[in-house]
Amino acid sequence: MLYGKAKDSFFEDLFVRHTYMRMIVLTSLTLALGKIRKPEDIVSGLF
């Protein structure tokens, strides 16, 4: 396993970082495409 000896706090931090990065990428993509949507739709990927 890639993270076999990692503690739970590592996985929590990894999840939070991944979530924030996903939100930033989706927001940037939406703006670059000139789409106007509700923020909830943008960060959930429903654009």
C-alpha positions in Angstrom: 0.0 0.0 0.0 1.3 3.4 -0.9 0.5 5.0 2.4 0.6 1.9 4.6 2.2 3.4 7.7 0.5 6.8 7.5 -1.5 8.1 10.5 -5.1 9.1 10.3 -4.2 12.7 10.5 -2.2 12.3 7.2 -5.3 11.0 5.4 -7.5 13.8 6.8 -4.9 16.4 5.6 -4.6 14.7 2.2 -8.4 14.7 1.8 -8.7 18.4 2.7 -5.9 19.4 0.3 -7.4 17.4 -2.5 -10.8 18.9 -1.9 -9.4 22.5 -2.0 -7.4 21.8 -5.1 -10.4 20.3 -6.9 -12.5 23.4 -6.0 -9.8 25.8 -7.3 -9.4 23.8 -10.5 -13.1 23.6 -11.2 -13.6 27.3 -10.4 -10.7 28.3 -12.7 -12.0 26.1 -15.5 -15.5 27.5 -15.2 -14.2 31.1 -15.3 -11.9 30.3 -18.2 -14.8 28.9 -20.2 -16.9 32.0 -19.4 -19.6 30.1 -17.6 -21.7 31.7 -14.9 -23.1 29.3 -12.4 -23.9 29.2 -8.7 -20.8 28.6 -6.6 -22.3 25.3 -5.3 -22.6 24.0 -8.8 -19.1 25.1 -9.8 -17.3 23.4 -6.9 -19.4 20.2 -7.3 -18.5 19.9 -11.0 -22.1 20.4 -12.2 -21.2 23.0 -14.9 
